[in-house]
Amino acid sequence: MCGIIGYVGRKAVSPILLEGLRRLEYRGYDSAGVAVVADGDLLLRKKKGRIDEGLARLLKSEPAAGTLGIAHTRWATHGPPSDGNSHPHLDQSGKIAIVHNGVIENYDALREKLLKAGHKFRSATDTEVLAHLIGDYYEKRKPEVGSLRRDDRTAQRAVPTQNGSNPLTLAVCDALREVIGTYGLAVVSADQPDTIIGARRGSPLIIGIGKGENFLASDANAFVGAAHTKKVVYLNDYDVATITPEGFDVLNLGADTANVQISNLEFSQEDAARGKYEHFMLKEIFEQPRTVENALRGRVDKEGATAKFGGLNLTAAQLRSVERIVIAASGTSWHAALVGEYLIEELAQIPVEVEFAHEFCYRNAPLERDTVLLVISQSGETADTLAALREAKRRGHRALAIVNVVGSTIARESDGGIYMHAGPEIGVASTKAFVSTLTILSLLAVHLGRTRLLSAHRAREILHALEAVPQQLEAILAQNAVFKKLAKKYARAEDFFFLGRGYTFPIALEGALKLKEISYIHAEGYSAAEMKHGPIALIDPKTPTVFLVPQDSMYDKTMANLAMIRARKGPIIALATEGDKQIKKVANDVIYLPKALEPIYPILAAVPLQLFAYHIAVARGCDVDKPRNLAKSVTVE
């Protein structure tokens, strides 16, 4: 949640901060603000509302000139959206400003302690409490002013904290030792016109390395274009970084030295731009043929009739010893995990259980000795998914990951994994990451199956079908005008059902979620067979049902379920297989999809439901890329 961007260098800081915030706005858009250090003063500008409507206008009327600053775009946790609750927040003296992602769980106790000491607060946020705590320690540390020790600026090595270190760094460390909770933090002081302090625990934070300038952000998207750098350092939990124009130092609150690794960003400014498309979501839907190609590239072994992965870090013998797989995920990734369960159980004959990541950590679920945990996260920073991974490792189990962001916390902490290579996903509602995950899970199921009983013939059949998917998706996307017309027909409906069976049941759940997320229409996904067990009571002529009816092993059963809806005069939109003439007799509207193997069909079926939800949201005048109450990456529990 929320976006942080900081800059220290020689350029005018406000334009850099604004551009970075715009690139991070998908992480939160309740309010935004900047704090700029200039000539010994701290210039604070913040405003409720979207960046261009609020903060950008404010900066035109009240400029903040300087070459050092921090900024924040907010997704509210503590305190409702307002000018006062917007970040940055100041300490008691008004000379220290901080921006913060995360939740300070013991802020009530800290607030009471500070109130007794005479502090006065202006907001309802936990962040302001942390600002005051840092300021309180800074006042005690100021006599220790000394130059920050830098052992080797070229190697950018981390050094342990010492009494002669920067007093603001030490004050941040002192304060964080009292904090219970999560944080991604940027701190500046009017006393120090060339220094930003960054700290993280549980919320991502990244240093961008420039020439004569350096950056700090919660997401690498902020660096693309605005920061003009592709070299980054992903901070680890309990890292505290001191950043100046010349370089940076990192110490770790829990260790003698910090583990600092410089990485290269994998995507370009063009990847993070909207281009010719009206919305990022539409762009990302249309990128999916390439997304599938990227997920397949280099991973199909035709000669061995299997899939291959470079990062699983498991031998064939270790794979054969796996007796059970638990997949932990949240939201859209959880729906992909359900498809993964069907795939792995059918093709590899390994029992699979899908868990909500946020539940896995808080119940004492038994994990047998030969159980592997697989977590799925587009960002690689999802708080509850990361917690599930850490819990499995704490209990001595191997933990694997499917993630999109190279260098993310989950990628670094997992024992092995697979990158999606989907490129940046800016739209809050996930599309191409979902399809990439389905593709990877299909490959993984083949890979696991070939270590067991899956025949070479069946494996080649599935791999061949996967290689045909990009072209089939192009054919589906060519029908965009059809989806737009269909969406206009049903845009006024207030309730929807999405129904499927077998492999398409999780896609029904995902279709309902997409519609809810961006159009605010109430939608429910069910197994088609479950309708007669209660939900059918809600069917009426005003409640459309989207039926996934491929000509698969469940076709006759699904058609019987469909007949029950039709008998109660519920409008039916069917996603059917090319050549199916029977479906036209019972459905009000039919969308035909290319023929595909049953395990591959979920990839094809996901795209029409994304387009349908997109066009309905546009027809209803909704903000597709920034739906209300939602943010892209959930980094708080």
C-alpha positions as CSV (number, residue, x, y, z in Angstrom):
1,M,0.0,0.0,0.0
2,C,1.0,3.6,-0.5
3,G,3.9,4.9,-2.5
4,I,7.2,6.6,-1.4
5,I,9.7,8.5,-3.5
6,G,12.8,10.4,-2.3
7,Y,15.5,12.2,-4.2
8,V,18.9,13.8,-3.2
9,G,21.1,15.4,-5.8
10,R,21.6,18.6,-7.8
11,K,18.3,18.7,-9.8
12,A,15.1,20.5,-8.9
13,V,13.4,18.0,-6.6
14,S,9.7,18.8,-6.9
15,P,9.3,17.7,-10.6
16,I,11.1,14.5,-9.9
17,L,8.9,13.7,-6.9
18,L,5.7,14.5,-8.7
19,E,6.7,12.3,-11.6
20,G,7.6,9.5,-9.2
21,L,4.3,9.9,-7.4
22,R,2.4,9.6,-10.6
23,R,4.1,6.4,-11.4
24,L,3.3,5.1,-7.9
25,E,-0.3,6.3,-7.7
26,Y,-1.7,2.8,-8.3
27,R,-0.3,2.0,-4.9
28,G,-2.6,4.5,-3.2
29,Y,-4.4,7.7,-4.2
30,D,-6.4,9.1,-1.2
31,S,-3.9,12.0,-0.8
32,A,-0.4,13.0,-1.6
33,G,2.4,15.3,-0.3
34,V,6.0,16.3,-0.4
35,A,8.6,17.6,2.0
36,V,11.5,19.6,0.6
37,V,14.6,20.7,2.4
38,A,15.8,24.2,1.2
39,D,18.2,26.7,2.9
40,G,17.7,25.3,6.3
41,D,13.9,25.2,6.0
42,L,11.4,22.3,5.6
43,L,8.8,23.1,3.0
44,L,5.7,20.9,3.5
45,R,3.0,20.6,0.8
46,K,0.2,18.0,1.0
47,K,-3.4,17.6,-0.2
48,K,-6.3,15.2,-0.1
49,G,-7.3,13.7,-3.5
50,R,-5.6,12.5,-6.6
51,I,-2.1,13.9,-7.3
52,D,-3.0,16.0,-10.4
53,E,-6.2,17.3,-8.8
54,G,-4.6,18.2,-5.4
55,L,-0.8,18.2,-4.8
56,A,0.2,19.2,-8.4
57,R,-2.1,22.2,-8.3
58,L,-0.9,23.1,-4.8
59,L,2.8,23.1,-5.9
60,K,1.9,25.5,-8.8
61,S,0.5,28.0,-6.3
62,E,3.0,27.3,-3.5
63,P,6.3,26.0,-5.1
64,A,8.7,24.0,-3.1
65,A,12.2,24.6,-4.5
66,G,15.2,22.5,-3.4
67,T,17.3,19.5,-4.4
68,L,16.4,17.2,-1.5
69,G,12.9,15.9,-0.8
70,I,10.6,13.0,0.0
71,A,7.0,12.4,-1.2
72,H,4.1,10.0,-0.5
73,T,0.9,8.9,-2.1
74,R,-1.5,7.4,0.4
75,W,-3.9,4.5,0.8
76,A,-5.5,5.2,4.2
77,T,-5.1,2.8,7.1
78,H,-5.0,5.0,10.3
79,G,-7.2,8.0,10.0
80,P,-9.6,8.8,7.0
81,P,-8.3,10.6,3.9
82,S,-7.8,14.3,4.7
83,D,-5.2,17.1,4.3
84,G,-4.1,16.7,7.9
85,N,-3.8,12.9,7.7
86,S,-1.8,13.1,4.5
87,H,1.9,12.4,4.5
88,P,4.6,13.7,5.1
89,H,4.2,14.2,8.9
90,L,6.4,16.4,11.1
91,D,8.0,15.9,14.5
92,Q,7.3,18.2,17.4
93,S,10.0,20.7,16.3
94,G,8.7,20.9,12.7
95,K,12.2,20.3,11.4
96,I,12.0,16.5,10.7
97,A,9.6,15.1,8.1
98,I,8.8,11.4,7.5
99,V,6.7,9.4,5.0
100,H,5.7,5.9,6.0
101,N,4.1,2.7,4.5
102,G,3.0,0.0,7.0
103,V,1.3,-0.1,10.4
104,I,2.8,0.8,13.8
105,E,0.9,-1.6,16.0
106,N,1.9,0.0,19.3
107,Y,1.3,3.6,18.3
108,D,-1.3,4.1,21.0
109,A,1.2,3.3,23.8
110,L,3.9,5.4,22.1
111,R,1.5,8.3,21.6
112,E,0.5,8.2,25.3
113,K,4.2,8.3,26.3
114,L,4.8,11.3,24.1
115,L,1.7,13.2,25.2
116,K,2.9,12.9,28.8
117,A,6.2,14.4,27.6
118,G,4.3,17.4,26.2
119,H,4.0,16.5,22.5
120,K,1.0,17.7,20.6
121,F,-0.4,15.8,17.6
122,R,-2.2,17.2,14.5
123,S,-3.5,14.0,12.9
124,A,-5.1,10.6,13.6
125,T,-2.2,8.7,12.1
126,D,0.3,6.2,13.5
127,T,2.9,7.8,11.3
128,E,2.9,11.2,13.1
129,V,3.6,9.3,16.3
130,L,6.7,7.8,14.7
131,A,7.8,11.2,13.5
132,H,7.6,12.6,17.0
133,L,9.4,9.6,18.4
134,I,12.3,10.1,15.9
135,G,12.4,13.8,16.6
136,D,12.5,13.1,20.4
137,Y,15.6,10.9,19.9
138,Y,17.1,13.3,17.5
139,E,17.1,16.1,20.1
140,K,19.1,13.7,22.4
141,R,21.5,12.8,19.6
142,K,22.3,16.2,18.2
143,P,25.4,16.8,20.4
144,E,26.9,13.8,18.7
145,V,27.0,15.4,15.3
146,G,29.8,13.9,13.3
147,S,30.5,12.8,9.7
148,L,28.9,9.6,8.6
149,R,31.6,6.9,8.2
150,R,31.9,5.6,4.7
151,D,34.5,2.8,4.3
152,D,34.4,2.4,0.5
153,R,32.2,4.6,-1.6
154,T,33.0,2.8,-4.8
155,A,32.0,-0.6,-3.4
156,Q,29.0,0.9,-1.7
157,R,29.6,-1.4,1.3
158,A,27.4,-1.4,4.4
159,V,28.9,-0.3,7.7
160,P,27.7,-1.0,11.3
161,T,26.3,1.9,13.3
162,Q,28.7,3.7,15.6
163,N,28.6,6.6,18.0
164,G,30.2,8.9,15.4
165,S,27.5,8.2,12.8
166,N,24.9,10.6,11.5
167,P,22.7,11.6,14.4
168,L,19.5,11.4,12.3
169,T,20.4,7.8,11.4
170,L,21.0,7.0,15.1
171,A,17.7,8.7,16.0
172,V,15.8,6.6,13.5
173,C,17.5,3.4,14.8
174,D,16.6,4.3,18.4
175,A,13.0,5.0,17.5
176,L,12.6,1.8,15.5
177,R,13.8,-0.3,18.4
178,E,10.7,0.8,20.2
179,V,8.4,0.1,17.3
180,I,6.1,-2.9,16.9
181,G,4.8,-3.3,13.4
182,T,5.8,-2.8,9.8
183,Y,7.4,0.1,8.0
184,G,8.9,1.4,4.8
185,L,10.2,4.8,5.9
186,A,11.9,7.9,4.5
187,V,13.1,10.6,6.8
188,V,14.6,14.1,6.2
189,S,15.7,16.9,8.5
190,A,16.0,20.7,7.9
191,D,19.4,20.4,9.6
192,Q,20.8,18.0,7.0
193,P,20.3,19.3,3.5
194,D,22.1,16.4,1.8
195,T,20.7,13.3,3.6
196,I,17.7,11.0,3.4
197,I,17.3,8.1,5.9
198,G,15.4,5.0,4.7
199,A,14.3,2.0,6.8
200,R,12.2,-1.1,6.1
201,R,10.5,-3.9,7.9
202,G,7.8,-5.7,6.1
203,S,7.2,-2.8,3.5
204,P,9.4,-2.7,0.5
205,L,12.0,0.0,0.0
206,I,14.5,0.4,-2.8
207,I,17.6,2.6,-3.3
208,G,18.1,3.9,-6.9
209,I,21.7,4.6,-7.7
210,G,22.5,7.6,-9.9
211,K,25.5,9.7,-10.7
212,G,25.8,12.6,-8.2
213,E,22.2,11.8,-7.2
214,N,20.4,8.9,-5.4
215,F,16.9,7.9,-4.9
216,L,14.6,6.0,-2.5
217,A,11.3,4.5,-3.4
218,S,8.8,1.8,-2.4
219,D,8.6,0.5,-5.9
220,A,11.0,0.4,-8.8
221,N,8.3,1.9,-11.1
222,A,9.2,5.2,-9.5
223,F,12.7,5.1,-11.0
224,V,11.7,4.4,-14.6
225,G,11.8,7.7,-16.4
226,A,11.8,9.9,-13.4
227,A,15.0,8.7,-11.8
228,H,17.0,7.7,-14.9
229,T,18.6,4.8,-13.2
230,K,18.5,1.1,-13.6
231,K,20.8,0.2,-10.7
232,V,19.0,-0.5,-7.5
233,V,19.4,-2.0,-4.0
234,Y,16.5,-3.8,-2.5
235,L,16.6,-3.2,1.3
236,N,16.1,-6.1,3.6
237,D,14.0,-6.2,6.8
238,Y,15.6,-4.1,9.6
239,D,17.9,-2.3,7.1
240,V,18.5,1.4,7.8
241,A,20.0,3.4,4.9
242,T,21.7,6.8,4.9
243,I,21.6,8.3,1.4
244,T,23.5,11.3,0.1
245,P,24.2,12.6,-3.5
246,E,27.6,10.8,-3.4
247,G,26.4,7.4,-2.2
248,F,24.7,5.4,0.5
249,D,25.5,3.3,3.6
250,V,23.3,0.6,5.0
251,L,23.3,-0.9,8.5
252,N,21.0,-3.6,9.9
253,L,19.3,-3.3,13.3
254,G,19.6,-7.1,13.9
255,A,23.1,-7.8,12.6
256,D,26.7,-6.5,12.6
257,T,26.6,-5.8,8.9
258,A,24.0,-5.5,6.2
259,N,23.7,-7.6,3.1
260,V,23.8,-5.1,0.2
261,Q,23.5,-6.3,-3.4
262,I,23.2,-4.0,-6.4
263,S,20.7,-5.3,-9.0
264,N,19.7,-4.1,-12.5
265,L,16.0,-3.3,-13.3
266,E,14.6,-5.5,-16.0
267,F,12.0,-3.2,-17.6
268,S,12.1,0.1,-19.4
269,Q,10.2,3.4,-19.4
270,E,8.1,2.1,-22.3
271,D,7.1,-0.9,-20.3
272,A,5.6,1.3,-17.6
273,A,3.9,3.7,-20.0
274,R,0.2,3.5,-21.1
275,G,1.0,4.1,-24.8
276,K,-1.9,4.2,-27.1
277,Y,-4.3,2.6,-24.7
278,E,-7.0,4.5,-22.7
279,H,-6.1,2.6,-19.5
280,F,-3.2,0.5,-18.2
281,M,-5.7,-2.3,-17.6
282,L,-6.6,-2.4,-21.3
283,K,-2.9,-2.3,-22.3
284,E,-2.1,-5.1,-19.9
285,I,-5.0,-7.2,-21.2
286,F,-3.7,-6.8,-24.8
287,E,-0.1,-7.6,-23.7
288,Q,-1.2,-11.1,-22.7
289,P,-0.1,-13.0,-25.8
290,R,3.4,-11.7,-25.2
291,T,3.1,-12.4,-21.5
292,V,2.4,-16.1,-22.3
293,E,5.3,-16.2,-24.7
294,N,7.6,-14.8,-22.0
295,A,6.4,-17.3,-19.5
296,L,7.1,-20.1,-21.9
297,R,10.4,-18.9,-23.3
298,G,13.2,-21.3,-22.6
299,R,11.1,-23.5,-20.4
300,V,9.7,-26.0,-23.0
301,D,11.9,-29.1,-23.5
302,K,10.4,-30.8,-26.5
303,E,13.0,-33.5,-26.7
304,G,12.4,-34.6,-23.1
305,A,8.7,-33.8,-23.3
306,T,8.8,-31.8,-20.2
307,A,9.2,-28.2,-18.8
308,K,12.4,-27.0,-17.3
309,F,13.1,-24.3,-14.7
310,G,16.4,-22.7,-13.7
311,G,15.4,-21.6,-10.2
312,L,13.5,-24.4,-8.5
313,N,16.7,-25.6,-6.8
314,L,15.2,-29.2,-6.5
315,T,16.7,-32.3,-8.1
316,A,14.5,-34.9,-9.8
317,A,14.9,-37.1,-6.7
318,Q,13.8,-34.4,-4.4
319,L,10.8,-33.7,-6.6
320,R,9.8,-37.4,-6.5
321,S,10.0,-37.3,-2.7
322,V,7.3,-34.5,-2.4
323,E,4.2,-36.1,-1.0
324,R,2.0,-33.0,-0.7
325,I,2.0,-29.4,-1.9
326,V,0.3,-26.5,-0.1
327,I,-0.2,-23.3,-2.2
328,A,-0.6,-20.1,-0.3
329,A,-1.9,-16.9,-2.0
330,S,-4.4,-14.1,-1.8
331,G,-6.9,-12.5,-4.2
332,T,-6.4,-13.2,-7.8
333,S,-3.3,-15.3,-7.1
334,W,-5.5,-17.5,-4.9
335,H,-7.8,-18.2,-7.9
336,A,-4.7,-19.1,-10.0
337,A,-3.7,-21.4,-7.2
338,L,-7.0,-23.2,-7.4
339,V,-6.3,-23.9,-11.1
340,G,-2.9,-25.1,-10.1
341,E,-4.5,-27.6,-7.7
342,Y,-6.5,-29.1,-10.5
343,L,-3.4,-29.2,-12.8
344,I,-0.9,-30.7,-10.4
345,E,-3.3,-33.3,-9.0
346,E,-4.3,-34.4,-12.5
347,L,-0.9,-34.4,-14.2
348,A,1.4,-35.1,-11.3
349,Q,-0.8,-37.1,-9.0
350,I,0.4,-35.0,-6.0
351,P,-2.2,-34.0,-3.4
352,V,-2.5,-30.2,-3.3
353,E,-4.2,-27.9,-0.8
354,V,-4.8,-24.2,-1.5
355,E,-4.7,-21.9,1.5
356,F,-5.5,-18.2,1.9
357,A,-2.1,-16.9,2.9
358,H,-3.5,-14.8,5.7
359,E,-5.1,-17.9,7.3
360,F,-2.1,-20.2,6.9
361,C,0.0,-18.3,9.4
362,Y,-2.7,-18.2,12.1
363,R,-3.9,-21.7,12.3
364,N,-1.8,-24.7,13.3
365,A,-2.3,-26.7,10.1
366,P,-0.4,-30.0,10.1
367,L,2.4,-30.1,7.5
368,E,3.8,-33.6,6.9
369,R,7.6,-34.0,6.5
370,D,7.6,-34.2,2.7
371,T,5.3,-31.2,2.2
372,V,6.4,-28.2,0.0
373,L,4.9,-24.8,0.3
374,L,4.4,-22.8,-2.9
375,V,3.5,-19.1,-2.6
376,I,2.2,-16.9,-5.4
377,S,2.6,-13.1,-5.4
378,Q,2.8,-10.7,-8.4
379,S,4.6,-8.0,-6.4
380,G,6.7,-10.4,-4.3
381,E,5.9,-8.2,-1.3
382,T,2.3,-9.2,-0.3
383,A,2.5,-9.1,3.5
384,D,0.4,-12.2,4.3
385,T,2.0,-14.3,1.5
386,L,5.4,-13.4,2.8
387,A,4.3,-14.3,6.3
388,A,3.1,-17.7,5.1
389,L,6.5,-18.3,3.4
390,R,8.4,-17.4,6.6
391,E,6.1,-19.7,8.7
392,A,6.7,-22.7,6.5
393,K,10.5,-22.1,6.6
394,R,10.4,-21.7,10.3
395,R,8.8,-25.1,10.5
396,G,11.5,-26.6,8.4
397,H,9.7,-27.0,5.1
398,R,11.0,-26.0,1.7
399,A,9.2,-22.9,0.3
400,L,9.0,-22.1,-3.4
401,A,7.6,-19.0,-5.0
402,I,6.1,-17.7,-8.3
403,V,6.7,-14.0,-8.4
404,N,6.9,-11.2,-11.0
405,V,9.3,-8.8,-9.4
406,V,13.0,-9.8,-9.5
407,G,14.7,-8.8,-6.2
408,S,11.4,-8.7,-4.3
409,T,11.4,-10.0,-0.7
410,I,9.6,-13.2,-1.5
411,A,12.0,-13.9,-4.4
412,R,15.0,-13.4,-2.1
413,E,13.7,-15.4,0.9
414,S,12.2,-18.4,-1.0
415,D,14.3,-21.6,-1.4
416,G,13.6,-21.5,-5.1
417,G,11.1,-20.3,-7.6
418,I,9.9,-19.1,-11.0
419,Y,9.7,-15.6,-12.3
420,M,6.6,-14.6,-14.3
421,H,8.5,-12.2,-16.6
422,A,5.2,-10.4,-17.2
423,G,6.7,-6.9,-17.0
424,P,5.3,-4.2,-14.8
425,E,1.6,-4.4,-14.0
426,I,0.2,-0.9,-13.2
427,G,-3.5,-1.5,-13.3
428,V,-4.8,-2.3,-9.8
429,A,-6.9,-5.2,-11.1
430,S,-4.4,-8.0,-12.0
431,T,-4.7,-9.3,-15.6
432,K,-1.5,-10.4,-17.2
433,A,0.1,-11.6,-14.0
434,F,-2.9,-13.9,-13.6
435,V,-2.5,-15.4,-17.1
436,S,1.3,-15.7,-16.6
437,T,0.7,-17.6,-13.4
438,L,-1.7,-20.0,-15.0
439,T,0.9,-20.6,-17.8
440,I,3.6,-21.3,-15.3
441,L,1.4,-23.6,-13.2
442,S,0.7,-25.6,-16.3
443,L,4.4,-25.9,-17.0
444,L,5.1,-26.8,-13.4
445,A,2.4,-29.5,-13.4
446,V,4.0,-31.1,-16.5
447,H,7.4,-30.8,-14.9
448,L,6.3,-32.5,-11.8
449,G,4.2,-35.1,-13.7
450,R,7.2,-36.1,-15.8
451,T,9.1,-37.1,-12.6
452,R,6.3,-39.5,-11.9
453,L,3.7,-41.2,-14.2
454,L,2.8,-38.5,-16.8
455,S,3.4,-40.0,-20.3
456,A,5.6,-38.3,-22.8
457,H,2.7,-38.3,-25.3
458,R,0.3,-36.5,-22.8
459,A,3.1,-34.0,-21.8
460,R,3.9,-33.1,-25.4
461,E,0.1,-32.7,-26.1
462,I,-0.1,-30.1,-23.3
463,L,3.1,-28.3,-24.2
464,H,2.0,-28.0,-27.8
465,A,-1.4,-26.6,-26.6
466,L,0.4,-24.1,-24.5
467,E,2.6,-22.9,-27.4
468,A,-0.6,-22.3,-29.4
469,V,-2.1,-20.0,-26.7
470,P,-0.5,-16.7,-27.8
471,Q,-2.1,-17.0,-31.2
472,Q,-5.4,-18.0,-29.7
473,L,-5.4,-15.1,-27.4
474,E,-4.8,-12.8,-30.3
475,A,-8.0,-14.2,-31.9
476,I,-9.9,-13.5,-28.7
477,L,-8.6,-10.0,-28.4
478,A,-9.6,-9.3,-32.0
479,Q,-13.2,-9.6,-30.8
480,N,-12.8,-6.6,-28.5
481,A,-15.6,-4.7,-30.2
482,V,-18.0,-7.6,-29.4
483,F,-17.1,-7.5,-25.7
484,K,-17.7,-3.7,-25.7
485,K,-21.1,-4.1,-27.2
486,L,-22.0,-6.9,-24.8
487,A,-20.9,-4.8,-21.9
488,K,-23.1,-1.9,-22.8
489,K,-26.1,-4.2,-22.9
490,Y,-25.5,-5.4,-19.3
491,A,-23.8,-2.4,-17.7
492,R,-26.9,-1.4,-15.7
493,A,-27.2,-4.7,-14.0
494,E,-26.6,-4.6,-10.2
495,D,-26.0,-8.3,-9.6
496,F,-24.1,-11.0,-11.6
497,F,-23.4,-14.7,-11.2
498,F,-20.3,-16.4,-12.7
499,L,-20.5,-20.1,-13.0
500,G,-18.1,-22.9,-14.1
501,R,-17.2,-26.5,-13.3
502,G,-13.9,-28.3,-13.0
503,Y,-11.1,-26.2,-14.4
504,T,-13.4,-23.3,-15.1
505,F,-14.7,-23.0,-11.6
506,P,-11.7,-20.9,-10.4
507,I,-12.1,-18.7,-13.5
508,A,-15.7,-18.0,-12.5
509,L,-14.4,-16.8,-9.2
510,E,-11.8,-14.6,-10.9
511,G,-14.4,-13.2,-13.4
512,A,-16.7,-12.2,-10.5
513,L,-13.7,-10.6,-8.7
514,K,-12.7,-8.5,-11.7
515,L,-16.3,-7.2,-12.1
516,K,-16.5,-6.3,-8.4
517,E,-13.1,-4.6,-8.3
518,I,-13.5,-2.2,-11.2
519,S,-17.2,-1.7,-11.8
520,Y,-18.5,-2.0,-8.2
521,I,-21.3,-4.4,-9.3
522,H,-22.1,-7.1,-6.8
523,A,-20.9,-10.4,-8.4
524,E,-20.6,-13.9,-7.1
525,G,-18.6,-16.8,-8.5
526,Y,-19.8,-20.4,-7.9
527,S,-19.5,-23.9,-9.1
528,A,-22.5,-24.4,-11.4
529,A,-23.5,-27.4,-9.4
530,E,-23.8,-25.3,-6.2
531,M,-26.6,-23.1,-7.6
532,K,-29.3,-25.6,-6.7
533,H,-28.0,-25.7,-3.1
534,G,-29.2,-22.2,-2.4
535,P,-28.0,-19.4,-4.6
536,I,-30.6,-20.1,-7.3
537,A,-33.1,-18.4,-5.1
538,L,-31.6,-15.1,-6.3
539,I,-32.0,-15.7,-10.0
540,D,-34.5,-13.4,-11.7
541,P,-34.8,-11.6,-15.1
542,K,-32.6,-8.7,-13.8
543,T,-29.7,-11.0,-12.7
544,P,-27.4,-12.1,-15.6
545,T,-25.3,-15.2,-15.3
546,V,-22.0,-15.7,-17.1
547,F,-21.6,-19.4,-17.8
548,L,-18.3,-21.0,-18.7
549,V,-19.4,-23.9,-20.9
550,P,-16.5,-25.4,-22.8
551,Q,-17.0,-28.8,-24.5
552,D,-15.1,-30.7,-21.9
553,S,-15.7,-33.7,-19.7
554,M,-18.2,-31.7,-17.7
555,Y,-20.2,-30.3,-20.7
556,D,-23.4,-32.2,-20.2
557,K,-23.5,-31.6,-16.5
558,T,-22.9,-27.8,-17.0
559,M,-25.6,-27.6,-19.6
560,A,-28.0,-29.2,-17.2
561,N,-27.1,-26.5,-14.6
562,L,-27.6,-23.9,-17.3
563,A,-31.1,-25.1,-18.0
564,M,-32.0,-24.5,-14.4
565,I,-31.1,-20.8,-14.7
566,R,-32.9,-20.5,-18.0
567,A,-36.1,-22.0,-16.5
568,R,-36.1,-19.2,-14.0
569,K,-35.8,-16.6,-16.8
570,G,-32.3,-15.5,-15.8
571,P,-30.3,-13.9,-18.7
572,I,-27.4,-16.1,-19.7
573,I,-24.1,-15.1,-21.3
574,A,-22.2,-18.2,-22.3
575,L,-18.4,-18.6,-23.0
576,A,-18.5,-21.7,-25.3
577,T,-16.2,-23.6,-27.6
578,E,-16.1,-22.8,-31.3
579,G,-18.6,-25.0,-33.2
580,D,-21.0,-25.5,-30.3
581,K,-24.4,-25.1,-31.9
582,Q,-26.4,-26.3,-29.0
583,I,-25.4,-23.5,-26.7
584,K,-27.1,-20.9,-29.0
585,K,-30.5,-22.5,-28.3
586,V,-30.3,-21.8,-24.5
587,A,-28.1,-18.7,-24.0
588,N,-29.1,-15.1,-24.6
589,D,-25.5,-14.2,-25.7
590,V,-22.6,-16.4,-26.7
591,I,-18.9,-15.7,-26.9
592,Y,-17.0,-18.4,-28.7
593,L,-13.4,-19.4,-27.7
594,P,-10.9,-21.5,-29.7
595,K,-10.8,-25.2,-29.0
596,A,-8.3,-26.1,-26.4
597,L,-7.3,-29.0,-24.1
598,E,-9.3,-29.0,-20.8
599,P,-6.2,-28.0,-18.6
600,I,-5.4,-25.1,-20.9
601,Y,-8.9,-23.7,-21.2
602,P,-8.6,-21.5,-18.1
603,I,-6.0,-19.3,-19.8
604,L,-8.3,-18.6,-22.7
605,A,-11.4,-18.1,-20.6
606,A,-9.8,-15.5,-18.3
607,V,-9.3,-12.9,-21.1
608,P,-12.9,-12.5,-22.2
609,L,-14.0,-12.0,-18.6
610,Q,-11.3,-9.3,-18.1
611,L,-12.5,-7.5,-21.2
612,F,-16.1,-7.8,-20.2
613,A,-15.4,-6.3,-16.7
614,Y,-13.2,-3.6,-18.3
615,H,-15.9,-2.4,-20.7
616,I,-18.7,-2.5,-18.2
617,A,-16.5,-0.4,-15.8
618,V,-15.9,2.1,-18.6
619,A,-19.6,2.2,-19.5
620,R,-20.4,3.0,-15.9
621,G,-17.9,5.8,-15.7
622,C,-15.6,4.1,-13.2
623,D,-11.9,4.8,-12.7
624,V,-10.6,1.5,-14.1
625,D,-7.0,1.7,-13.1
626,K,-7.6,3.2,-9.7
627,P,-10.8,1.6,-8.3
628,R,-12.1,3.0,-5.0
629,N,-10.7,1.6,-1.7
630,L,-8.1,-0.6,-3.5
631,A,-4.4,-0.4,-4.0
632,K,-2.1,-2.6,-6.1
633,S,0.2,-4.2,-3.6
634,V,-1.1,-5.2,-0.1
635,T,1.9,-4.8,2.1
636,V,-0.1,-4.6,5.4
637,E,-2.0,-7.4,7.1
